[in-house]
Amino acid sequence: MSKWSETLQENTLQHVFYGAVMKDESHNFGIFTELDGKVIIKGIKKDGGIMPVASDETIASFDSISEMINAGWVMD
């Protein structure tokens, strides 16, 4: 069972977008991207300035947005 509210999970499912800042249940953060039909969570560059910028590091990969949410990732 996710620690995130049903509202937050549904909001993520309906409104997630390329470049969205994501968080997981362990308080890790990443950037939402998609590549070749996969959902990819990229790391955040440490020196990105005020706005978060995706790094080359892949933190997580999923077959769908629903799978990503079930794994504990939602929009921050």
PDB file of N, CA, C and O in Angstrom:
ATOM      1  N   MET A   1       0.841  -1.185   0.000  1.00  0.00           N
ATOM      2  CA  MET A   1       0.000   0.000   0.000  1.00  0.00           C
ATOM      3  C   MET A   1       0.887   1.251   0.000  1.00  0.00           C
ATOM      4  O   MET A   1       1.849   1.345   0.763  1.00  0.00           O
ATOM      5  N   SER A   2       0.552   2.184  -0.850  1.00  0.00           N
ATOM      6  CA  SER A   2       1.340   3.407  -0.984  1.00  0.00           C
ATOM      7  C   SER A   2       1.105   4.338   0.192  1.00  0.00           C
ATOM      8  O   SER A   2       0.002   4.413   0.733  1.00  0.00           O
ATOM      9  N   LYS A   3       2.164   5.051   0.583  1.00  0.00           N
ATOM     10  CA  LYS A   3       1.994   6.045   1.639  1.00  0.00           C
ATOM     11  C   LYS A   3       1.391   7.330   1.083  1.00  0.00           C
ATOM     12  O   LYS A   3       0.947   8.188   1.846  1.00  0.00           O
ATOM     13  N   TRP A   4       1.371   7.469  -0.251  1.00  0.00           N
ATOM     14  CA  TRP A   4       0.815   8.670  -0.880  1.00  0.00           C
ATOM     15  C   TRP A   4      -0.707   8.578  -0.933  1.00  0.00           C
ATOM     16  O   TRP A   4      -1.267   7.491  -1.073  1.00  0.00           O
ATOM     17  N   SER A   5      -1.359   9.712  -0.822  1.00  0.00           N
ATOM     18  CA  SER A   5      -2.822   9.753  -0.848  1.00  0.00           C
ATOM     19  C   SER A   5      -3.351   9.322  -2.214  1.00  0.00           C
ATOM     20  O   SER A   5      -2.663   9.443  -3.227  1.00  0.00           O
ATOM     21  N   GLU A   6      -4.570   8.823  -2.223  1.00  0.00           N
ATOM     22  CA  GLU A   6      -5.224   8.460  -3.484  1.00  0.00           C
ATOM     23  C   GLU A   6      -5.311   9.674  -4.405  1.00  0.00           C
ATOM     24  O   GLU A   6      -5.168   9.543  -5.621  1.00  0.00           O
ATOM     25  N   THR A   7      -5.544  10.854  -3.829  1.00  0.00           N
ATOM     26  CA  THR A   7      -5.641  12.079  -4.622  1.00  0.00           C
ATOM     27  C   THR A   7      -4.323  12.372  -5.330  1.00  0.00           C
ATOM     28  O   THR A   7      -4.323  12.699  -6.517  1.00  0.00           O
ATOM     29  N   LEU A   8      -3.200  12.260  -4.620  1.00  0.00           N
ATOM     30  CA  LEU A   8      -1.892  12.516  -5.219  1.00  0.00           C
ATOM     31  C   LEU A   8      -1.577  11.474  -6.292  1.00  0.00           C
ATOM     32  O   LEU A   8      -1.038  11.809  -7.346  1.00  0.00           O
ATOM     33  N   GLN A   9      -1.907  10.229  -6.026  1.00  0.00           N
ATOM     34  CA  GLN A   9      -1.671   9.182  -7.017  1.00  0.00           C
ATOM     35  C   GLN A   9      -2.505   9.420  -8.280  1.00  0.00           C
ATOM     36  O   GLN A   9      -1.998   9.275  -9.392  1.00  0.00           O
ATOM     37  N   GLU A  10      -3.760   9.779  -8.116  1.00  0.00           N
ATOM     38  CA  GLU A  10      -4.641  10.044  -9.261  1.00  0.00           C
ATOM     39  C   GLU A  10      -4.185  11.284 -10.020  1.00  0.00           C
ATOM     40  O   GLU A  10      -4.212  11.302 -11.251  1.00  0.00           O
ATOM     41  N   ASN A  11      -3.766  12.323  -9.296  1.00  0.00           N
ATOM     42  CA  ASN A  11      -3.265  13.534  -9.940  1.00  0.00           C
ATOM     43  C   ASN A  11      -2.036  13.209 -10.797  1.00  0.00           C
ATOM     44  O   ASN A  11      -1.900  13.712 -11.913  1.00  0.00           O
ATOM     45  N   THR A  12      -1.153  12.371 -10.269  1.00  0.00           N
ATOM     46  CA  THR A  12       0.025  11.960 -11.029  1.00  0.00           C
ATOM     47  C   THR A  12      -0.386  11.186 -12.278  1.00  0.00           C
ATOM     48  O   THR A  12       0.135  11.439 -13.365  1.00  0.00           O
ATOM     49  N   LEU A  13      -1.305  10.260 -12.132  1.00  0.00           N
ATOM     50  CA  LEU A  13      -1.760   9.450 -13.261  1.00  0.00           C
ATOM     51  C   LEU A  13      -2.334  10.322 -14.373  1.00  0.00           C
ATOM     52  O   LEU A  13      -2.071  10.084 -15.551  1.00  0.00           O
ATOM     53  N   GLN A  14      -3.111  11.324 -14.000  1.00  0.00           N
ATOM     54  CA  GLN A  14      -3.807  12.158 -14.978  1.00  0.00           C
ATOM     55  C   GLN A  14      -2.964  13.294 -15.544  1.00  0.00           C
ATOM     56  O   GLN A  14      -3.194  13.721 -16.676  1.00  0.00           O
ATOM     57  N   HIS A  15      -1.988  13.796 -14.777  1.00  0.00           N
ATOM     58  CA  HIS A  15      -1.336  15.051 -15.155  1.00  0.00           C
ATOM     59  C   HIS A  15       0.185  15.003 -15.265  1.00  0.00           C
ATOM     60  O   HIS A  15       0.797  16.039 -15.530  1.00  0.00           O
ATOM     61  N   VAL A  16       0.819  13.855 -15.076  1.00  0.00           N
ATOM     62  CA  VAL A  16       2.280  13.809 -15.167  1.00  0.00           C
ATOM     63  C   VAL A  16       2.715  14.235 -16.570  1.00  0.00           C
ATOM     64  O   VAL A  16       2.029  13.951 -17.551  1.00  0.00           O
ATOM     65  N   PHE A  17       3.850  14.911 -16.658  1.00  0.00           N
ATOM     66  CA  PHE A  17       4.324  15.441 -17.932  1.00  0.00           C
ATOM     67  C   PHE A  17       5.841  15.322 -18.011  1.00  0.00           C
ATOM     68  O   PHE A  17       6.523  15.197 -16.994  1.00  0.00           O
ATOM     69  N   TYR A  18       6.353  15.361 -19.229  1.00  0.00           N
ATOM     70  CA  TYR A  18       7.789  15.289 -19.462  1.00  0.00           C
ATOM     71  C   TYR A  18       8.472  16.425 -18.705  1.00  0.00           C
ATOM     72  O   TYR A  18       8.120  17.591 -18.880  1.00  0.00           O
ATOM     73  N   GLY A  19       9.439  16.087 -17.873  1.00  0.00           N
ATOM     74  CA  GLY A  19      10.168  17.087 -17.098  1.00  0.00           C
ATOM     75  C   GLY A  19       9.621  17.318 -15.703  1.00  0.00           C
ATOM     76  O   GLY A  19      10.189  18.101 -14.942  1.00  0.00           O
ATOM     77  N   ALA A  20       8.518  16.646 -15.347  1.00  0.00           N
ATOM     78  CA  ALA A  20       7.938  16.816 -14.007  1.00  0.00           C
ATOM     79  C   ALA A  20       8.905  16.301 -12.944  1.00  0.00           C
ATOM     80  O   ALA A  20       9.591  15.300 -13.149  1.00  0.00           O
ATOM     81  N   VAL A  21       8.951  16.995 -11.810  1.00  0.00           N
ATOM     82  CA  VAL A  21       9.758  16.541 -10.677  1.00  0.00           C
ATOM     83  C   VAL A  21       8.957  15.473  -9.939  1.00  0.00           C
ATOM     84  O   VAL A  21       7.800  15.682  -9.573  1.00  0.00           O
ATOM     85  N   MET A  22       9.598  14.325  -9.729  1.00  0.00           N
ATOM     86  CA  MET A  22       8.966  13.184  -9.090  1.00  0.00           C
ATOM     87  C   MET A  22       9.639  12.907  -7.750  1.00  0.00           C
ATOM     88  O   MET A  22      10.782  13.297  -7.517  1.00  0.00           O
ATOM     89  N   LYS A  23       8.901  12.221  -6.873  1.00  0.00           N
ATOM     90  CA  LYS A  23       9.475  11.777  -5.598  1.00  0.00           C
ATOM     91  C   LYS A  23       8.988  10.367  -5.327  1.00  0.00           C
ATOM     92  O   LYS A  23       7.925   9.956  -5.794  1.00  0.00           O
ATOM     93  N   ASP A  24       9.790   9.629  -4.559  1.00  0.00           N
ATOM     94  CA  ASP A  24       9.353   8.296  -4.163  1.00  0.00           C
ATOM     95  C   ASP A  24       9.162   8.246  -2.653  1.00  0.00           C
ATOM     96  O   ASP A  24       9.390   9.234  -1.954  1.00  0.00           O
ATOM     97  N   GLU A  25       8.745   7.096  -2.163  1.00  0.00           N
ATOM     98  CA  GLU A  25       8.423   6.964  -0.743  1.00  0.00           C
ATOM     99  C   GLU A  25       9.647   7.040   0.159  1.00  0.00           C
ATOM    100  O   GLU A  25       9.508   7.198   1.372  1.00  0.00           O
ATOM    101  N   SER A  26      10.846   6.929  -0.413  1.00  0.00           N
ATOM    102  CA  SER A  26      12.090   7.044   0.358  1.00  0.00           C
ATOM    103  C   SER A  26      12.690   8.443   0.258  1.00  0.00           C
ATOM    104  O   SER A  26      13.830   8.668   0.662  1.00  0.00           O
ATOM    105  N   HIS A  27      11.918   9.373  -0.280  1.00  0.00           N
ATOM    106  CA  HIS A  27      12.324  10.780  -0.431  1.00  0.00           C
ATOM    107  C   HIS A  27      13.461  10.968  -1.431  1.00  0.00           C
ATOM    108  O   HIS A  27      14.274  11.881  -1.290  1.00  0.00           O
ATOM    109  N   ASN A  28      13.514  10.102  -2.439  1.00  0.00           N
ATOM    110  CA  ASN A  28      14.399  10.311  -3.580  1.00  0.00           C
ATOM    111  C   ASN A  28      13.643  11.158  -4.591  1.00  0.00           C
ATOM    112  O   ASN A  28      12.420  11.069  -4.692  1.00  0.00           O
ATOM    113  N   PHE A  29      14.368  11.977  -5.336  1.00  0.00           N
ATOM    114  CA  PHE A  29      13.744  12.841  -6.327  1.00  0.00           C
ATOM    115  C   PHE A  29      14.320  12.551  -7.696  1.00  0.00           C
ATOM    116  O   PHE A  29      15.471  12.130  -7.813  1.00  0.00           O
ATOM    117  N   GLY A  30      13.530  12.773  -8.730  1.00  0.00           N
ATOM    118  CA  GLY A  30      13.973  12.567 -10.096  1.00  0.00           C
ATOM    119  C   GLY A  30      13.098  13.339 -11.065  1.00  0.00           C
ATOM    120  O   GLY A  30      12.148  14.014 -10.666  1.00  0.00           O
ATOM    121  N   ILE A  31      13.430  13.232 -12.338  1.00  0.00           N
ATOM    122  CA  ILE A  31      12.715  13.924 -13.403  1.00  0.00           C
ATOM    123  C   ILE A  31      12.040  12.879 -14.299  1.00  0.00           C
ATOM    124  O   ILE A  31      12.674  11.918 -14.732  1.00  0.00           O
ATOM    125  N   PHE A  32      10.741  13.081 -14.571  1.00  0.00           N
ATOM    126  CA  PHE A  32       9.957  12.173 -15.407  1.00  0.00           C
ATOM    127  C   PHE A  32      10.318  12.365 -16.873  1.00  0.00           C
ATOM    128  O   PHE A  32      10.306  13.486 -17.381  1.00  0.00           O
ATOM    129  N   THR A  33      10.640  11.263 -17.552  1.00  0.00           N
ATOM    130  CA  THR A  33      10.848  11.263 -18.997  1.00  0.00           C
ATOM    131  C   THR A  33      10.257   9.976 -19.559  1.00  0.00           C
ATOM    132  O   THR A  33       9.920   9.062 -18.807  1.00  0.00           O
ATOM    133  N   GLU A  34      10.134   9.908 -20.855  1.00  0.00           N
ATOM    134  CA  GLU A  34       9.704   8.687 -21.531  1.00  0.00           C
ATOM    135  C   GLU A  34      10.646   8.428 -22.697  1.00  0.00           C
ATOM    136  O   GLU A  34      11.089   9.360 -23.368  1.00  0.00           O
ATOM    137  N   LEU A  35      10.950   7.152 -22.933  1.00  0.00           N
ATOM    138  CA  LEU A  35      11.841   6.776 -24.022  1.00  0.00           C
ATOM    139  C   LEU A  35      11.452   5.394 -24.525  1.00  0.00           C
ATOM    140  O   LEU A  35      11.398   4.439 -23.750  1.00  0.00           O
ATOM    141  N   ASP A  36      11.185   5.288 -25.806  1.00  0.00           N
ATOM    142  CA  ASP A  36      10.842   4.001 -26.430  1.00  0.00           C
ATOM    143  C   ASP A  36       9.700   3.292 -25.708  1.00  0.00           C
ATOM    144  O   ASP A  36       9.748   2.079 -25.504  1.00  0.00           O
ATOM    145  N   GLY A  37       8.678   4.047 -25.323  1.00  0.00           N
ATOM    146  CA  GLY A  37       7.512   3.469 -24.665  1.00  0.00           C
ATOM    147  C   GLY A  37       7.697   3.149 -23.196  1.00  0.00           C
ATOM    148  O   GLY A  37       6.791   2.603 -22.567  1.00  0.00           O
ATOM    149  N   LYS A  38       8.842   3.472 -22.641  1.00  0.00           N
ATOM    150  CA  LYS A  38       9.122   3.231 -21.220  1.00  0.00           C
ATOM    151  C   LYS A  38       9.043   4.539 -20.447  1.00  0.00           C
ATOM    152  O   LYS A  38       9.364   5.604 -20.975  1.00  0.00           O
ATOM    153  N   VAL A  39       8.620   4.451 -19.208  1.00  0.00           N
ATOM    154  CA  VAL A  39       8.664   5.576 -18.276  1.00  0.00           C
ATOM    155  C   VAL A  39      10.027   5.530 -17.599  1.00  0.00           C
ATOM    156  O   VAL A  39      10.418   4.502 -17.044  1.00  0.00           O
ATOM    157  N   ILE A  40      10.744   6.637 -17.647  1.00  0.00           N
ATOM    158  CA  ILE A  40      12.094   6.711 -17.093  1.00  0.00           C
ATOM    159  C   ILE A  40      12.142   7.834 -16.063  1.00  0.00           C
ATOM    160  O   ILE A  40      11.664   8.939 -16.320  1.00  0.00           O
ATOM    161  N   ILE A  41      12.720   7.550 -14.900  1.00  0.00           N
ATOM    162  CA  ILE A  41      12.988   8.582 -13.899  1.00  0.00           C
ATOM    163  C   ILE A  41      14.487   8.847 -13.942  1.00  0.00           C
ATOM    164  O   ILE A  41      15.294   7.961 -13.660  1.00  0.00           O
ATOM    165  N   LYS A  42      14.847  10.066 -14.296  1.00  0.00           N
ATOM    166  CA  LYS A  42      16.252  10.481 -14.365  1.00  0.00           C
ATOM    167  C   LYS A  42      16.642  11.175 -13.070  1.00  0.00           C
ATOM    168  O   LYS A  42      15.799  11.746 -12.379  1.00  0.00           O
ATOM    169  N   GLY A  43      17.922  11.119 -12.751  1.00  0.00           N
ATOM    170  CA  GLY A  43      18.439  11.847 -11.602  1.00  0.00           C
ATOM    171  C   GLY A  43      18.368  13.345 -11.838  1.00  0.00           C
ATOM    172  O   GLY A  43      18.049  13.792 -12.939  1.00  0.00           O
ATOM    173  N   ILE A  44      18.665  14.116 -10.806  1.00  0.00           N
ATOM    174  CA  ILE A  44      18.670  15.577 -10.899  1.00  0.00           C
ATOM    175  C   ILE A  44      20.106  16.053 -10.758  1.00  0.00           C
ATOM    176  O   ILE A  44      20.809  15.669  -9.823  1.00  0.00           O
ATOM    177  N   LYS A  45      20.539  16.898 -11.698  1.00  0.00           N
ATOM    178  CA  LYS A  45      21.896  17.452 -11.640  1.00  0.00           C
ATOM    179  C   LYS A  45      22.057  18.278 -10.377  1.00  0.00           C
ATOM    180  O   LYS A  45      21.168  19.046 -10.008  1.00  0.00           O
ATOM    181  N   LYS A  46      23.183  18.119  -9.725  1.00  0.00           N
ATOM    182  CA  LYS A  46      23.466  18.847  -8.480  1.00  0.00           C
ATOM    183  C   LYS A  46      23.690  20.330  -8.732  1.00  0.00           C
ATOM    184  O   LYS A  46      23.390  21.157  -7.870  1.00  0.00           O
ATOM    185  N   ASP A  47      24.216  20.677  -9.906  1.00  0.00           N
ATOM    186  CA  ASP A  47      24.536  22.071 -10.209  1.00  0.00           C
ATOM    187  C   ASP A  47      23.543  22.688 -11.195  1.00  0.00           C
ATOM    188  O   ASP A  47      23.910  23.558 -11.985  1.00  0.00           O
ATOM    189  N   GLY A  48      22.297  22.243 -11.150  1.00  0.00           N
ATOM    190  CA  GLY A  48      21.297  22.675 -12.114  1.00  0.00           C
ATOM    191  C   GLY A  48      20.746  24.069 -11.893  1.00  0.00           C
ATOM    192  O   GLY A  48      19.951  24.549 -12.701  1.00  0.00           O
ATOM    193  N   GLY A  49      21.144  24.728 -10.822  1.00  0.00           N
ATOM    194  CA  GLY A  49      20.625  26.062 -10.549  1.00  0.00           C
ATOM    195  C   GLY A  49      19.285  26.001  -9.837  1.00  0.00           C
ATOM    196  O   GLY A  49      19.013  25.069  -9.080  1.00  0.00           O
ATOM    197  N   ILE A  50      18.456  26.996 -10.083  1.00  0.00           N
ATOM    198  CA  ILE A  50      17.167  27.105  -9.390  1.00  0.00           C
ATOM    199  C   ILE A  50      16.193  26.017  -9.844  1.00  0.00           C
ATOM    200  O   ILE A  50      15.530  25.393  -9.016  1.00  0.00           O
ATOM    201  N   MET A  51      16.106  25.789 -11.143  1.00  0.00           N
ATOM    202  CA  MET A  51      15.179  24.793 -11.679  1.00  0.00           C
ATOM    203  C   MET A  51      15.877  23.436 -11.780  1.00  0.00           C
ATOM    204  O   MET A  51      17.017  23.365 -12.236  1.00  0.00           O
ATOM    205  N   PRO A  52      15.206  22.356 -11.358  1.00  0.00           N
ATOM    206  CA  PRO A  52      15.806  21.024 -11.474  1.00  0.00           C
ATOM    207  C   PRO A  52      16.058  20.656 -12.939  1.00  0.00           C
ATOM    208  O   PRO A  52      15.218  20.915 -13.801  1.00  0.00           O
ATOM    209  N   VAL A  53      17.200  20.062 -13.209  1.00  0.00           N
ATOM    210  CA  VAL A  53      17.584  19.633 -14.550  1.00  0.00           C
ATOM    211  C   VAL A  53      17.937  18.150 -14.488  1.00  0.00           C
ATOM    212  O   VAL A  53      18.664  17.711 -13.596  1.00  0.00           O
ATOM    213  N   ALA A  54      17.412  17.383 -15.447  1.00  0.00           N
ATOM    214  CA  ALA A  54      17.678  15.944 -15.471  1.00  0.00           C
ATOM    215  C   ALA A  54      19.142  15.653 -15.768  1.00  0.00           C
ATOM    216  O   ALA A  54      19.760  16.298 -16.615  1.00  0.00           O
ATOM    217  N   SER A  55      19.681  14.676 -15.058  1.00  0.00           N
ATOM    218  CA  SER A  55      21.043  14.196 -15.325  1.00  0.00           C
ATOM    219  C   SER A  55      20.966  13.024 -16.307  1.00  0.00           C
ATOM    220  O   SER A  55      19.879  12.655 -16.750  1.00  0.00           O
ATOM    221  N   ASP A  56      22.101  12.450 -16.639  1.00  0.00           N
ATOM    222  CA  ASP A  56      22.145  11.276 -17.516  1.00  0.00           C
ATOM    223  C   ASP A  56      21.829   9.986 -16.759  1.00  0.00           C
ATOM    224  O   ASP A  56      21.570   8.951 -17.373  1.00  0.00           O
ATOM    225  N   GLU A  57      21.851  10.049 -15.430  1.00  0.00           N
ATOM    226  CA  GLU A  57      21.619   8.863 -14.594  1.00  0.00           C
ATOM    227  C   GLU A  57      20.148   8.445 -14.616  1.00  0.00           C
ATOM    228  O   GLU A  57      19.265   9.267 -14.372  1.00  0.00           O
ATOM    229  N   THR A  58      19.885   7.179 -14.906  1.00  0.00           N
ATOM    230  CA  THR A  58      18.537   6.628 -14.807  1.00  0.00           C
ATOM    231  C   THR A  58      18.367   6.039 -13.415  1.00  0.00           C
ATOM    232  O   THR A  58      19.104   5.136 -13.019  1.00  0.00           O
ATOM    233  N   ILE A  59      17.384   6.559 -12.673  1.00  0.00           N
ATOM    234  CA  ILE A  59      17.113   6.077 -11.317  1.00  0.00           C
ATOM    235  C   ILE A  59      16.173   4.877 -11.348  1.00  0.00           C
ATOM    236  O   ILE A  59      16.353   3.910 -10.608  1.00  0.00           O
ATOM    237  N   ALA A  60      15.157   4.957 -12.227  1.00  0.00           N
ATOM    238  CA  ALA A  60      14.160   3.890 -12.300  1.00  0.00           C
ATOM    239  C   ALA A  60      13.565   3.851 -13.701  1.00  0.00           C
ATOM    240  O   ALA A  60      13.576   4.847 -14.424  1.00  0.00           O
ATOM    241  N   SER A  61      13.046   2.684 -14.070  1.00  0.00           N
ATOM    242  CA  SER A  61      12.417   2.491 -15.374  1.00  0.00           C
ATOM    243  C   SER A  61      11.175   1.624 -15.189  1.00  0.00           C
ATOM    244  O   SER A  61      11.194   0.646 -14.441  1.00  0.00           O
ATOM    245  N   PHE A  62      10.091   1.995 -15.881  1.00  0.00           N
ATOM    246  CA  PHE A  62       8.821   1.280 -15.737  1.00  0.00           C
ATOM    247  C   PHE A  62       8.166   1.102 -17.098  1.00  0.00           C
ATOM    248  O   PHE A  62       8.464   1.833 -18.043  1.00  0.00           O
ATOM    249  N   ASP A  63       7.272   0.124 -17.191  1.00  0.00           N
ATOM    250  CA  ASP A  63       6.535  -0.113 -18.432  1.00  0.00           C
ATOM    251  C   ASP A  63       5.348   0.827 -18.600  1.00  0.00           C
ATOM    252  O   ASP A  63       4.845   0.994 -19.711  1.00  0.00           O
ATOM    253  N   SER A  64       4.893   1.445 -17.503  1.00  0.00           N
ATOM    254  CA  SER A  64       3.733   2.335 -17.588  1.00  0.00           C
ATOM    255  C   SER A  64       3.735   3.318 -16.421  1.00  0.00           C
ATOM    256  O   SER A  64       4.455   3.143 -15.438  1.00  0.00           O
ATOM    257  N   ILE A  65       2.923   4.343 -16.553  1.00  0.00           N
ATOM    258  CA  ILE A  65       2.770   5.314 -15.468  1.00  0.00           C
ATOM    259  C   ILE A  65       2.147   4.637 -14.253  1.00  0.00           C
ATOM    260  O   ILE A  65       2.547   4.907 -13.120  1.00  0.00           O
ATOM    261  N   SER A  66       1.182   3.769 -14.477  1.00  0.00           N
ATOM    262  CA  SER A  66       0.556   3.049 -13.356  1.00  0.00           C
ATOM    263  C   SER A  66       1.577   2.213 -12.593  1.00  0.00           C
ATOM    264  O   SER A  66       1.556   2.175 -11.362  1.00  0.00           O
ATOM    265  N   GLU A  67       2.464   1.549 -13.315  1.00  0.00           N
ATOM    266  CA  GLU A  67       3.516   0.760 -12.663  1.00  0.00           C
ATOM    267  C   GLU A  67       4.427   1.670 -11.841  1.00  0.00           C
ATOM    268  O   GLU A  67       4.829   1.316 -10.733  1.00  0.00           O
ATOM    269  N   MET A  68       4.751   2.841 -12.385  1.00  0.00           N
ATOM    270  CA  MET A  68       5.588   3.812 -11.672  1.00  0.00           C
ATOM    271  C   MET A  68       4.915   4.233 -10.362  1.00  0.00           C
ATOM    272  O   MET A  68       5.559   4.269  -9.313  1.00  0.00           O
ATOM    273  N   ILE A  69       3.620   4.549 -10.427  1.00  0.00           N
ATOM    274  CA  ILE A  69       2.879   4.971  -9.234  1.00  0.00           C
ATOM    275  C   ILE A  69       2.818   3.832  -8.220  1.00  0.00           C
ATOM    276  O   ILE A  69       3.007   4.055  -7.025  1.00  0.00           O
ATOM    277  N   ASN A  70       2.555   2.615  -8.689  1.00  0.00           N
ATOM    278  CA  ASN A  70       2.500   1.457  -7.788  1.00  0.00           C
ATOM    279  C   ASN A  70       3.835   1.195  -7.106  1.00  0.00           C
ATOM    280  O   ASN A  70       3.879   0.619  -6.019  1.00  0.00           O
ATOM    281  N   ALA A  71       4.933   1.621  -7.748  1.00  0.00           N
ATOM    282  CA  ALA A  71       6.268   1.478  -7.155  1.00  0.00           C
ATOM    283  C   ALA A  71       6.582   2.616  -6.183  1.00  0.00           C
ATOM    284  O   ALA A  71       7.649   2.632  -5.570  1.00  0.00           O
ATOM    285  N   GLY A  72       5.648   3.574  -6.041  1.00  0.00           N
ATOM    286  CA  GLY A  72       5.816   4.631  -5.047  1.00  0.00           C
ATOM    287  C   GLY A  72       6.251   5.979  -5.579  1.00  0.00           C
ATOM    288  O   GLY A  72       6.537   6.878  -4.788  1.00  0.00           O
ATOM    289  N   TRP A  73       6.314   6.158  -6.905  1.00  0.00           N
ATOM    290  CA  TRP A  73       6.712   7.441  -7.487  1.00  0.00           C
ATOM    291  C   TRP A  73       5.485   8.279  -7.826  1.00  0.00           C
ATOM    292  O   TRP A  73       4.555   7.791  -8.469  1.00  0.00           O
ATOM    293  N   VAL A  74       5.481   9.541  -7.396  1.00  0.00           N
ATOM    294  CA  VAL A  74       4.410  10.490  -7.706  1.00  0.00           C
ATOM    295  C   VAL A  74       5.021  11.858  -8.007  1.00  0.00           C
ATOM    296  O   VAL A  74       6.201  12.092  -7.747  1.00  0.00           O
ATOM    297  N   MET A  75       4.205  12.756  -8.556  1.00  0.00           N
ATOM    298  CA  MET A  75       4.689  14.118  -8.791  1.00  0.00           C
ATOM    299  C   MET A  75       4.882  14.824  -7.465  1.00  0.00           C
ATOM    300  O   MET A  75       4.092  14.652  -6.536  1.00  0.00           O
ATOM    301  N   ASP A  76       5.943  15.623  -7.380  1.00  0.00           N
ATOM    302  CA  ASP A  76       6.236  16.379  -6.169  1.00  0.00           C
ATOM    303  C   ASP A  76       5.442  17.668  -6.176  1.00  0.00           C
ATOM    304  O   ASP A  76       5.542  18.459  -5.239  1.00  0.00           O
TER     305      ASP A  76
END
